[in-house]
Amino acid sequence: MTAAPVITVGILTAHGVDFEGEFDVAGSGETVRGPASASASGPSILIECGGKRSVHPSGVLLTRAGTGSGSFLIRGVTIGVRFHWERKEDQRFTGSLRLVAKGDAVVAINVVPLEDYLASVISSEMGPGSSANFLRAHAIASRSWLLAQLDTWGGPGERRMRSPSTIRGDGSLIRWYDREEHDLFDVCADDHCQRYHGITQSAVPAVSEAVAQTGGQVLMYNDRICDARFSKSCGGITEPFGKVWQPVDVPYLRNVADIPPGDRLPAYLSGPDVGGEELAGRWIRSAPAAFCNTTDPGILSRVLTGVDGETKDFYRWSVGYAQEYLSALVREKSGVDFGAIHDLVPVERGPSGRVSLLKIVGEKRTMIVGKELEIRRTLSPSHLYSSAFVVDRLDIEGKIPGRFVLTGAGWGHGVGLCQIGAAVMGTLGYSPAAILAHYFRGTSIAKLY
């Protein structure tokens, strides 16, 4: 690879897309100027602008008018899809806008140089006030993740075969979520892939400098680009890849204690593994020292974006449910009527304490649910912060608890780089290479372009 590629990012799928900018219509002499809206009619895209209507039989590519400088606006972009911070924003983008029909909906796709995309990802994922070392480390990790995904799955329309992501059995539903629905673009703009809010978040010199200083740099393992996953807070120990997604071993995505070299874990642990119930209980109900165990308002205010800054209890948290609420919630989210919930029993945990298989014991039915994201979605109106939790059954009458309390650790899937931990490392003076070597063991940094 000799130059940074141009990539396609899925921004919004909706029955109608409202946007604003100055565009040339690729392949024709037409233009679109000012506020406009797009809708679908079969495979065609209909654009209304300034009282005029144009029809584009197989979608349309709108390029920036003239020299292509400036930006365009897309209104009503949903961010945090199905997470507890879900909301809509008007967002600005550079590059080009592709509009494609999918059923009766319009898919808005941003066509943008990879390095411009990265500047937004870093600012959207974490606050631009973070240390330069952390911003550079994140740029390398984000670039690696994207290029590894493209290398693994191919481009839009040429997705390669992958193992099934849903396994149904007698009394079980095991499901993991990756990128299988992205058949029209390379990557989505939400937390499901990497958070990308266009230039709405990226117009900060420190971020542009971090991307430029690491231009073309990626993490490598055995001559392959690393699938450099990351989440907000590991909760003190990171989780192996196979516990969250496809059940395979990825050597550089293993369980790592999020502590400085030479520091010790609590005495009851022989290593970074709290997969047993007794160990998980002791670990999660306490708050052991870790890079990501910080309440420093100076660090957090610089690191967390406005949306993420609303969440204060990311390292250790708790949520309580009344019986009536929980049974109704699980019925709504799973589509299964369990009746009254008797128990929530962890069947399998990963080394970080995250539950990968959970047995839901109900009055009418018992079922095993996995993996971690499916569990988080089943037990919350949006998502639990993580699946690293222990369960307390309270106010029991007969076999039926009146209340359940989940006490948990961390925020997100916990695989790979822990963003809060890495941000703290950067503040403490760790270099980008040291940060990445801490979370991605056995990797090296190489320059591709």
Backbone hydrogen bonds in HBPLUS format (Angstrom, degrees):
<---DONOR---> <-ACCEPTOR-->    atom                        ^
c    i                          cat <-CA-CA->   ^        H-A-AA   ^      H-
h    n   atom  resd res      DA  || num        DHA   H-A  angle D-A-AA Bond
n    s   type  num  typ     dist DA aas  dist angle  dist       angle   num
A0114-LEU N   A0005-PRO O   2.91 MM 109  5.79 163.9  1.94 164.2 162.6     1
A0007-ILE N   A0112-VAL O   2.92 MM 105  5.63 165.1  1.94 156.2 151.5     2
A0112-VAL N   A0007-ILE O   3.00 MM 105  5.63 158.0  2.05 158.5 164.2     3
A0186-ASP N   A0008-THR O   3.01 MM 178  5.21 129.2  2.27 119.0 132.5     4
A0187-VAL N   A0008-THR O   3.27 MM 179  6.67 151.6  2.35 153.7 161.9     5
A0009-VAL N   A0110-ASN O   2.86 MM 101  5.07 157.5  1.91 142.1 149.8     6
A0110-ASN N   A0009-VAL O   2.82 MM 101  5.07 159.4  1.86 152.1 150.2     7
A0010-GLY N   A0187-VAL O   2.86 MM 177  6.25 152.7  1.93 145.8 153.6     8
A0189-ALA N   A0010-GLY O   3.05 MM 179  5.87 125.1  2.36 170.9 156.7     9
A0011-ILE N   A0108-ALA O   2.86 MM  97  5.60 159.3  1.90 158.6 165.2    10
A0012-LEU N   A0108-ALA O   3.45 MM  96  5.22 158.7  2.49 134.2 138.2    11
A0108-ALA N   A0012-LEU O   2.77 MM  96  5.22 169.4  1.78 162.3 166.0    12
A0014-ALA N   A0106-VAL O   3.03 MM  92  5.47 155.8  2.09 149.1 152.8    13
A0106-VAL N   A0014-ALA O   2.69 MM  92  5.47 173.0  1.69 155.7 155.7    14
A0017-VAL N   A0038-ALA O   2.99 MM  21  5.16 158.2  2.04 142.4 149.6    15
A0038-ALA N   A0017-VAL O   2.84 MM  21  5.16 145.8  1.95 139.6 150.9    16
A0075-ARG N   A0018-ASP O   2.94 MM  57  5.55 175.0  1.95 156.8 158.5    17
A0019-PHE N   A0036-ALA O   2.92 MM  17  5.46 165.7  1.94 147.6 152.3    18
A0036-ALA N   A0019-PHE O   2.81 MM  17  5.46 155.8  1.87 170.3 166.1    19
A0020-GLU N   A0073-LEU O   2.87 MM  53  5.06 146.2  1.99 142.3 146.2    20
A0073-LEU N   A0020-GLU O   2.84 MM  53  5.06 167.2  1.86 153.1 156.9    21
A0034-GLY N   A0021-GLY O   2.93 MM  13  5.25 134.4  2.14 136.9 149.1    22
A0065-ALA N   A0022-GLU O   3.02 MM  43  5.58 159.4  2.06 140.5 135.0    23
A0023-PHE N   A0032-VAL O   2.76 MM   9  5.04 175.4  1.76 161.8 163.5    24
A0032-VAL N   A0023-PHE O   2.97 MM   9  5.04 162.3  2.00 133.9 136.7    25
A0024-ASP N   A0063-THR O   2.82 MM  39  5.28 155.9  1.88 147.5 155.8    26
A0063-THR N   A0024-ASP O   2.90 MM  39  5.28 157.1  1.96 164.5 162.0    27
A0025-VAL N   A0030-GLU O   3.02 MM   5  5.37 174.5  2.02 139.5 138.2    28
A0028-SER N   A0025-VAL O   3.21 MM   3  5.83 146.2  2.33 144.3 141.5    29
A0026-ALA N   A0061-LEU O   2.95 MM  35  5.56 168.6  1.96 171.0 172.7    30
A0037-SER N   A0048-GLU O   3.00 MM  11  5.38 150.1  2.09 145.7 155.1    31
A0048-GLU N   A0037-SER O   2.91 MM  11  5.38 161.5  1.95 154.6 160.8    32
A0039-SER N   A0046-LEU O   2.94 MM   7  5.23 148.4  2.04 143.5 153.6    33
A0046-LEU N   A0039-SER O   2.82 MM   7  5.23 171.9  1.83 154.1 156.9    34
A0041-SER N   A0044-SER O   2.94 MM   3  5.17 161.1  1.98 146.1 148.2    35
A0044-SER N   A0041-SER O   3.05 MM   3  5.17 149.9  2.14 127.7 124.9    36
A0045-ILE N   A0056-HIS O   2.90 MM  11  5.12 160.4  1.94 138.9 142.7    37
A0056-HIS N   A0045-ILE O   2.89 MM  11  5.12 151.2  1.98 147.9 156.6    38
A0047-ILE N   A0054-SER O   2.95 MM   7  5.31 165.9  1.97 154.3 158.9    39
A0054-SER N   A0047-ILE O   2.89 MM   7  5.31 157.2  1.94 150.0 157.7    40
A0049-CYS N   A0052-LYS O   2.87 MM   3  5.34 159.3  1.92 152.2 159.1    41
A0052-LYS N   A0049-CYS O   3.02 MM   3  5.34 163.7  2.04 115.8 120.4    42
A0059-GLY N   A0056-HIS O   3.35 MM   3  5.50 158.5  2.40 125.1 119.8    43
A0060-VAL N   A0099-LEU O   2.98 MM  39  5.38 155.0  2.05 148.2 156.1    44
A0099-LEU N   A0060-VAL O   2.87 MM  39  5.38 164.1  1.89 160.6 166.1    45
A0062-LEU N   A0097-LEU O   2.72 MM  35  5.07 174.0  1.73 154.8 156.3    46
A0097-LEU N   A0062-LEU O   2.89 MM  35  5.07 167.6  1.91 152.2 155.4    47
A0068-GLY N   A0065-ALA O   3.18 MM   3  5.38 162.9  2.21 126.0 124.5    48
A0072-PHE N   A0093-PHE O   2.88 MM  21  5.46 153.3  1.95 151.2 160.1    49
A0093-PHE N   A0072-PHE O   2.85 MM  21  5.46 154.1  1.91 154.4 163.2    50
A0074-ILE N   A0091-GLN O   2.87 MM  17  5.50 163.1  1.89 162.6 168.1    51
A0091-GLN N   A0074-ILE O   2.97 MM  17  5.50 162.4  2.00 161.2 159.8    52
A0077-VAL N   A0089-GLU O   2.69 MM  12  5.13 148.6  1.78 159.6 152.5    53
A0089-GLU N   A0077-VAL O   2.79 MM  12  5.13 150.9  1.87 137.0 146.0    54
A0079-ILE N   A0087-ARG O   2.83 MM   8  5.65 165.9  1.85 166.1 170.9    55
A0087-ARG N   A0079-ILE O   3.17 MM   8  5.65 151.6  2.25 147.0 152.4    56
A0083-PHE N   A0080-GLY O   2.86 MM   3  5.16 167.2  1.88 132.2 132.1    57
A0086-GLU N   A0083-PHE O   3.23 MM   3  5.52 160.9  2.27 119.9 118.3    58
A0199-ILE N   A0092-ARG O   2.86 MM 107  5.62 140.8  2.01 135.1 146.1    59
A0096-SER N   A0111-VAL O   2.93 MM  15  4.98 162.2  1.96 145.4 149.3    60
A0111-VAL N   A0096-SER O   2.94 MM  15  4.98 165.1  1.96 132.6 137.6    61
A0098-ARG N   A0109-ILE O   2.77 MM  11  4.96 173.2  1.78 155.1 157.3    62
A0109-ILE N   A0098-ARG O   2.82 MM  11  4.96 163.8  1.84 157.4 160.4    63
A0100-VAL N   A0107-VAL O   3.07 MM   7  5.17 159.8  2.11 141.9 148.3    64
A0107-VAL N   A0100-VAL O   2.76 MM   7  5.17 167.8  1.78 159.8 164.1    65
A0102-LYS N   A0105-ALA O   2.90 MM   3  5.28 167.2  1.92 147.6 149.0    66
A0105-ALA N   A0102-LYS O   3.09 MM   3  5.28 160.2  2.13 121.6 125.5    67
A0116-ASP N   A0113-PRO O   3.10 MM   3  5.43 125.0  2.42 106.6 120.1    68
A0117-TYR N   A0113-PRO O   3.03 MM   4  6.34 158.7  2.07 155.4 162.2    69
A0118-LEU N   A0114-LEU O   2.93 MM   4  6.25 152.8  2.01 150.9 157.9    70
A0119-ALA N   A0115-GLU O   3.30 MM   4  6.54 151.6  2.39 139.3 145.0    71
A0120-SER N   A0117-TYR O   3.15 MM   3  5.43 122.9  2.50 101.8 115.0    72
A0121-VAL N   A0117-TYR O   2.99 MM   4  6.30 159.7  2.03 151.3 157.8    73
A0122-ILE N   A0118-LEU O   2.99 MM   4  6.16 171.3  2.00 162.4 161.7    74
A0123-SER N   A0119-ALA O   3.38 MM   4  6.47 163.2  2.41 137.8 142.4    75
A0124-SER N   A0120-SER O   2.72 MM   4  5.79 148.7  1.81 153.5 163.5    76
A0125-GLU N   A0121-VAL O   2.75 MM   4  5.79 158.5  1.80 154.7 159.5    77
A0126-MET N   A0122-ILE O   3.06 MM   4  5.96 164.8  2.08 143.0 147.8    78
A0127-GLY N   A0303-VAL O   2.20 MM 176  4.37 174.2  1.20 144.2 141.6    79
A0130-SER N   A0127-GLY O   3.23 MM   3  5.99 155.1  2.30 123.4 124.4    80
A0135-LEU N   A0131-SER O   3.02 MM   4  6.33 165.9  2.04 155.6 159.6    81
A0136-ARG N   A0132-ALA O   2.97 MM   4  6.13 157.1  2.02 149.0 154.7    82
A0137-ALA N   A0133-ASN O   3.00 MM   4  6.20 158.4  2.05 144.8 151.2    83
A0138-HIS N   A0134-PHE O   2.86 MM   4  6.07 160.9  1.89 155.9 160.8    84
A0139-ALA N   A0135-LEU O   2.97 MM   4  6.14 149.5  2.06 140.8 149.2    85
A0140-ILE N   A0136-ARG O   3.12 MM   4  6.42 159.2  2.16 150.8 154.7    86
A0141-ALA N   A0137-ALA O   3.01 MM   4  6.28 161.8  2.05 149.6 154.9    87
A0142-SER N   A0138-HIS O   2.81 MM   4  5.91 169.8  1.82 155.4 158.2    88
A0143-ARG N   A0139-ALA O   2.98 MM   4  6.02 160.5  2.02 145.3 151.0    89
A0144-SER N   A0140-ILE O   2.96 MM   4  6.05 156.9  2.02 143.8 150.6    90
A0145-TRP N   A0141-ALA O   2.90 MM   4  6.15 164.8  1.92 153.6 157.3    91
A0146-LEU N   A0142-SER O   3.13 MM   4  6.31 171.9  2.13 150.9 152.4    92
A0147-LEU N   A0143-ARG O   3.07 MM   4  6.23 175.0  2.07 154.9 156.5    93
A0148-ALA N   A0144-SER O   2.85 MM   4  5.91 153.0  1.93 152.6 160.5    94
A0149-GLN N   A0145-TRP O   2.96 MM   4  6.20 152.0  2.04 148.5 156.0    95
A0150-LEU N   A0146-LEU O   3.02 MM   4  6.34 161.5  2.05 154.8 159.4    96
A0151-ASP N   A0147-LEU O   2.96 MM   4  6.04 150.4  2.05 139.4 147.8    97
A0152-THR N   A0148-ALA O   2.93 MM   4  6.06 147.3  2.04 142.8 151.3    98
A0153-TRP N   A0149-GLN O   2.85 MM   4  5.94 175.3  1.85 159.1 160.4    99
A0154-GLY N   A0150-LEU O   2.94 MM   4  5.08 143.6  2.08 127.5 135.6   100
A0160-ARG N   A0153-TRP O   3.09 MM   7  5.17 134.4  2.31 121.1 132.6   101
A0158-GLU N   A0155-GLY O   2.99 MM   3  5.55 155.3  2.05 142.3 142.6   102
A0176-TRP N   A0165-SER O   2.94 MM  11  5.35 153.4  2.01 148.1 155.9   103
A0167-ILE N   A0174-ILE O   2.72 MM   7  5.09 164.2  1.74 157.9 162.9   104
A0174-ILE N   A0167-ILE O   2.96 MM   7  5.09 172.2  1.97 149.0 151.1   105
A0169-GLY N   A0172-SER O   3.18 MM   3  5.01 172.6  2.19 130.6 131.6   106
A0172-SER N   A0169-GLY O   3.40 MM   3  5.01 164.4  2.43 108.9 104.7   107
A0368-ILE N   A0171-GLY O   2.88 MM 197  6.28 159.1  1.93 144.4 149.6   108
A0173-LEU N   A0368-ILE O   2.85 MM 195  6.32 149.9  1.94 161.8 171.9   109
A0370-GLY N   A0173-LEU O   3.01 MM 197  6.40 142.1  2.16 155.2 151.6   110
A0175-ARG N   A0370-GLY O   2.64 MM 195  5.88 155.3  1.70 113.9 121.2   111
A0182-HIS N   A0179-ARG O   3.15 MM   3  5.85 169.2  2.16 126.9 130.2   112
A0183-ASP N   A0181-GLU O   3.02 MM   2  5.84 126.9  2.31 109.8  94.5   113
A0196-TYR N   A0189-ALA O   2.83 MM   7  4.67 163.0  1.86 139.0 133.3   114
A0193-CYS N   A0190-ASP O   2.94 MM   3  5.91 161.2  1.98 130.1 133.6   115
A0200-THR N   A0197-HIS O   3.23 MM   3  5.83 141.2  2.39 137.6 139.7   116
A0204-VAL N   A0202-SER O   2.77 MM   2  5.53 139.2  1.94 103.3  92.9   117
A0207-VAL N   A0204-VAL O   3.09 MM   3  5.62 131.5  2.33 114.7 126.0   118
A0208-SER N   A0204-VAL O   3.29 MM   4  6.64 164.9  2.32 156.5 160.6   119
A0209-GLU N   A0205-PRO O   2.87 MM   4  6.07 156.7  1.93 155.8 162.6   120
A0210-ALA N   A0206-ALA O   3.05 MM   4  6.21 150.9  2.13 136.9 144.4   121
A0211-VAL N   A0207-VAL O   3.02 MM   4  6.32 159.8  2.06 156.3 160.8   122
A0212-ALA N   A0208-SER O   2.94 MM   4  6.09 162.4  1.97 146.7 152.2   123
A0213-GLN N   A0209-GLU O   2.82 MM   4  5.88 161.9  1.85 151.5 156.5   124
A0215-GLY N   A0212-ALA O   3.22 MM   3  4.94 167.3  2.24 104.6 106.2   125
A0217-GLN N   A0214-THR O   2.85 MM   3  5.44 163.7  1.87 150.0 150.2   126
A0448-LEU N   A0216-GLY O   2.77 MM 232  5.17 167.9  1.78 147.7 143.4   127
A0218-VAL N   A0446-ALA O   2.80 MM 228  5.51 159.0  1.84 162.3 169.5   128
A0446-ALA N   A0218-VAL O   2.89 MM 228  5.51 162.2  1.92 159.2 165.2   129
A0226-CYS N   A0219-LEU O   2.93 MM   7  5.47 164.8  1.96 139.1 139.7   130
A0220-MET N   A0444-SER O   2.70 MM 224  5.28 154.4  1.76 157.4 164.4   131
A0444-SER N   A0220-MET O   3.02 MM 224  5.28 150.7  2.11 141.5 150.3   132
A0221-TYR N   A0224-ARG O   2.87 MM   3  5.34 153.5  1.94 148.9 157.7   133
A0224-ARG N   A0221-TYR O   3.02 MM   3  5.34 149.4  2.12 110.1 119.4   134
A0229-ARG N   A0227-ASP O   2.95 MM   2  5.99 119.2  2.33 115.6  99.7   135
A0417-LEU N   A0229-ARG O   3.02 MM 188  6.43 144.6  2.15 153.3 143.3   136
A0231-SER N   A0417-LEU O   3.02 MM 186  6.50 152.9  2.09 166.2 172.7   137
A0419-GLN N   A0231-SER O   2.89 MM 188  6.07 178.2  1.89 166.6 167.2   138
A0420-ILE N   A0232-LYS O   2.94 MM 188  5.98 163.9  1.97 166.2 166.3   139
A0233-SER N   A0411-TRP O   2.98 MM 178  4.80 167.3  2.00 141.8 140.7   140
A0411-TRP N   A0233-SER O   2.82 MM 178  4.80 161.3  1.85 130.7 136.5   141
A0258-ASP N   A0236-GLY O   2.93 MM  22  5.13 176.4  1.93 137.3 138.3   142
A0238-THR N   A0256-VAL O   2.95 MM  18  5.19 160.9  1.99 140.3 145.3   143
A0239-GLU N   A0414-GLY O   2.86 MM 175  5.27 159.8  1.90 121.7 127.1   144
A0243-LYS N   A0240-PRO O   3.28 MM   3  5.82 152.0  2.37 113.1 120.4   145
A0241-PHE N   A0253-LEU O   3.14 MM  12  5.63 149.7  2.24 149.0 147.6   146
A0244-VAL N   A0241-PHE O   2.97 MM   3  5.64 155.5  2.03 121.4 128.7   147
A0245-TRP N   A0241-PHE O   3.05 MM   4  6.17 170.6  2.06 164.6 167.6   148
A0248-VAL N   A0246-GLN O   2.67 MM   2  5.71 133.1  1.88 116.8 100.9   149
A0253-LEU N   A0250-VAL O   2.87 MM   3  5.40 165.3  1.90 126.3 130.9   150
A0291-PHE N   A0258-ASP O   2.74 MM  33  5.72 161.7  1.77 154.9 161.4   151
A0263-ASP N   A0260-PRO O   3.05 MM   3  5.56 162.3  2.08 132.4 137.4   152
A0269-LEU N   A0266-PRO O   2.98 MM   3  5.80 165.9  2.00 130.0 132.7   153
A0273-ASP N   A0271-GLY O   2.79 MM   2  5.64 134.7  1.99 111.1  96.5   154
A0274-VAL N   A0351-PRO O   2.68 MM  77  5.05 171.1  1.69 135.4 138.2   155
A0280-ALA N   A0276-GLY O   2.79 MM   4  5.86 161.1  1.83 154.4 160.9   156
A0281-GLY N   A0277-GLU O   2.96 MM   4  6.05 158.0  2.01 145.0 150.4   157
A0282-ARG N   A0278-GLU O   3.11 MM   4  6.40 163.5  2.14 150.6 154.3   158
A0283-TRP N   A0279-LEU O   2.88 MM   4  6.03 163.4  1.91 154.7 159.8   159
A0284-ILE N   A0280-ALA O   2.84 MM   4  5.85 173.6  1.85 155.1 157.4   160
A0285-ARG N   A0281-GLY O   3.05 MM   4  5.86 155.2  2.11 141.9 148.8   161
A0286-SER N   A0283-TRP O   3.32 MM   3  5.49 156.5  2.38 102.0 108.8   162
A0293-ASN N   A0290-ALA O   3.05 MM   3  5.03 156.8  2.11 103.0 110.3   163
A0300-LEU N   A0296-ASP O   3.00 MM   4  6.21 178.5  2.00 164.9 165.1   164
A0301-SER N   A0297-PRO O   2.91 MM   4  5.73 155.3  1.97 136.8 143.8   165
A0302-ARG N   A0298-GLY O   3.32 MM   4  6.40 142.5  2.47 135.9 144.6   166
A0302-ARG N   A0299-ILE O   3.15 MM   3  5.34 128.1  2.43  99.2 112.5   167
A0303-VAL N   A0299-ILE O   2.93 MM   4  6.05 142.2  2.07 147.7 159.5   168
A0304-LEU N   A0300-LEU O   2.91 MM   4  5.65 168.5  1.92 149.0 152.4   169
A0309-GLY N   A0305-THR O   2.74 MM   4  5.76 147.8  1.85 155.1 164.7   170
A0310-GLU N   A0307-VAL O   3.26 MM   3  5.80 162.8  2.29 111.3 116.5   171
A0311-THR N   A0308-ASP O   2.96 MM   3  5.65 165.4  1.98 122.1 126.8   172
A0410-GLY N   A0315-TYR O   3.01 MM  95  4.70 158.2  2.06 116.1 122.6   173
A0317-TRP N   A0408-GLY O   3.00 MM  91  5.13 159.5  2.04 130.9 134.9   174
A0408-GLY N   A0317-TRP O   2.73 MM  91  5.13 163.3  1.76 141.8 147.7   175
A0319-VAL N   A0406-LEU O   2.90 MM  87  5.34 152.0  1.98 148.2 157.6   176
A0406-LEU N   A0319-VAL O   2.83 MM  87  5.34 168.5  1.84 166.1 164.9   177
A0321-TYR N   A0404-PHE O   2.81 MM  83  5.26 161.2  1.85 157.1 162.7   178
A0404-PHE N   A0321-TYR O   2.88 MM  83  5.26 157.0  1.93 153.1 160.8   179
A0326-LEU N   A0322-ALA O   2.90 MM   4  6.14 169.7  1.91 165.3 168.0   180
A0323-GLN N   A0402-GLY O   2.85 MM  79  5.05 150.1  1.94 141.3 135.5   181
A0327-SER N   A0323-GLN O   2.97 MM   4  6.09 173.7  1.98 159.0 160.7   182
A0328-ALA N   A0324-GLU O   3.21 MM   4  6.23 156.8  2.26 138.8 145.2   183
A0329-LEU N   A0325-TYR O   2.84 MM   4  5.99 155.4  1.90 150.2 158.1   184
A0330-VAL N   A0326-LEU O   2.87 MM   4  6.04 170.8  1.88 159.6 160.6   185
A0331-ARG N   A0327-SER O   3.13 MM   4  6.16 153.8  2.20 137.2 144.6   186
A0332-GLU N   A0328-ALA O   2.96 MM   4  6.14 157.3  2.01 146.0 152.1   187
A0333-LYS N   A0329-LEU O   2.88 MM   4  6.09 167.0  1.90 158.0 161.2   188
A0334-SER N   A0330-VAL O   2.92 MM   4  5.73 158.6  1.97 144.1 149.9   189
A0335-GLY N   A0331-ARG O   2.92 MM   4  5.25 140.7  2.08 130.5 140.0   190
A0364-LYS N   A0338-PHE O   2.83 MM  26  4.99 176.5  1.83 134.1 134.0   191
A0363-GLU N   A0340-ALA O   2.74 MM  23  5.18 140.9  1.89 149.3 162.0   192
A0342-HIS N   A0361-VAL O   2.69 MM  19  5.43 147.0  1.79 146.8 157.7   193
A0343-ASP N   A0361-VAL O   3.18 MM  18  5.05 157.0  2.23 135.7 138.0   194
A0361-VAL N   A0343-ASP O   2.94 MM  18  5.05 170.9  1.95 152.9 154.0   195
A0345-VAL N   A0359-LYS O   2.85 MM  14  4.93 170.6  1.86 150.8 151.8   196
A0359-LYS N   A0345-VAL O   2.77 MM  14  4.93 178.9  1.77 148.2 148.1   197
A0347-VAL N   A0357-LEU O   2.81 MM  10  5.23 163.2  1.84 143.1 146.3   198
A0348-GLU N   A0357-LEU O   3.28 MM   9  4.97 157.4  2.33 133.9 131.8   199
A0356-SER N   A0348-GLU O   2.83 MM   8  5.58 157.3  1.88 139.6 147.2   200
A0357-LEU N   A0348-GLU O   3.29 MM   9  4.97 157.3  2.35 135.7 132.1   201
A0350-GLY N   A0354-ARG O   2.81 MM   4  5.38 156.0  1.86 153.0 160.3   202
A0353-GLY N   A0350-GLY O   2.95 MM   3  5.45 163.2  1.98 121.0 126.0   203
A0355-VAL N   A0387-SER O   2.77 MM  32  5.25 171.6  1.78 121.4 123.2   204
A0358-LEU N   A0369-VAL O   2.82 MM  11  5.23 164.9  1.84 156.2 161.5   205
A0369-VAL N   A0358-LEU O   2.75 MM  11  5.23 164.0  1.77 152.5 155.2   206
A0360-ILE N   A0367-MET O   2.75 MM   7  5.35 166.9  1.76 170.9 167.3   207
A0367-MET N   A0360-ILE O   3.02 MM   7  5.35 154.8  2.08 142.0 149.9   208
A0362-GLY N   A0365-ARG O   2.82 MM   3  5.03 137.8  2.00 136.2 148.3   209
A0375-ILE N   A0371-LYS O   3.01 MM   4  6.25 156.6  2.07 159.6 167.2   210
A0376-ARG N   A0372-GLU O   2.95 MM   4  6.19 160.3  1.98 149.2 154.6   211
A0377-ARG N   A0373-LEU O   2.92 MM   4  6.12 151.2  2.01 146.4 153.9   212
A0378-THR N   A0374-GLU O   2.96 MM   4  6.07 146.8  2.07 141.5 150.4   213
A0379-LEU N   A0375-ILE O   3.16 MM   4  6.28 146.8  2.27 150.5 157.2   214
A0384-LEU N   A0376-ARG O   3.19 MM   8  4.72 142.1  2.34 106.0 116.7   215
A0412-GLY N   A0385-TYR O   2.72 MM  27  5.96 159.4  1.76 151.2 154.6   216
A0409-ALA N   A0388-ALA O   2.81 MM  21  5.40 141.8  1.96 153.1 163.0   217
A0390-VAL N   A0407-THR O   2.89 MM  17  5.43 149.0  1.98 146.6 155.0   218
A0407-THR N   A0390-VAL O   3.05 MM  17  5.43 160.8  2.08 152.8 158.2   219
A0392-ASP N   A0405-VAL O   2.91 MM  13  5.14 151.7  1.99 147.4 156.1   220
A0405-VAL N   A0392-ASP O   2.96 MM  13  5.14 156.2  2.02 145.4 152.2   221
A0394-LEU N   A0403-ARG O   2.90 MM   9  5.07 176.9  1.90 153.6 152.5   222
A0402-GLY N   A0394-LEU O   2.94 MM   8  6.08 131.6  2.17 144.6 158.1   223
A0403-ARG N   A0394-LEU O   3.16 MM   9  5.07 162.1  2.19 135.2 132.5   224
A0402-GLY N   A0395-ASP O   2.89 MM   7  4.86 130.8  2.14 102.2 117.3   225
A0397-GLU N   A0400-ILE O   2.99 MM   3  5.42 169.3  2.00 141.1 141.1   226
A0400-ILE N   A0397-GLU O   3.12 MM   3  5.42 153.9  2.19 129.2 126.2   227
A0422-ALA N   A0418-CYS O   2.71 MM   4  5.84 164.1  1.74 162.7 167.8   228
A0423-ALA N   A0419-GLN O   2.89 MM   4  5.99 151.5  1.97 143.2 151.0   229
A0424-VAL N   A0420-ILE O   2.98 MM   4  6.28 154.0  2.05 150.2 156.8   230
A0425-MET N   A0421-GLY O   2.92 MM   4  6.22 157.3  1.97 147.9 154.7   231
A0426-GLY N   A0422-ALA O   2.93 MM   4  6.20 155.5  1.99 146.5 152.5   232
A0427-THR N   A0423-ALA O   3.05 MM   4  6.32 153.1  2.13 143.3 150.2   233
A0428-LEU N   A0424-VAL O   2.95 MM   4  6.23 143.0  2.09 147.3 157.8   234
A0428-LEU N   A0425-MET O   3.11 MM   3  5.04 122.7  2.45  92.8 107.5   235
A0430-TYR N   A0425-MET O   3.03 MM   5  5.45 159.5  2.08 152.6 146.4   236
A0429-GLY N   A0426-GLY O   3.10 MM   3  5.18 157.4  2.15 102.1 108.9   237
A0435-ILE N   A0431-SER O   2.95 MM   4  6.21 159.6  1.99 156.8 162.2   238
A0436-LEU N   A0432-PRO O   3.04 MM   4  6.24 169.2  2.05 153.1 155.5   239
A0437-ALA N   A0433-ALA O   2.92 MM   4  6.01 154.3  1.98 143.9 151.7   240
A0438-HIS N   A0434-ALA O   3.03 MM   4  6.11 140.8  2.19 140.4 149.6   241
A0439-TYR N   A0435-ILE O   3.41 MM   4  6.80 154.3  2.48 148.4 152.8   242
A0440-PHE N   A0436-LEU O   2.83 MM   4  5.74 158.8  1.87 154.3 161.3   243
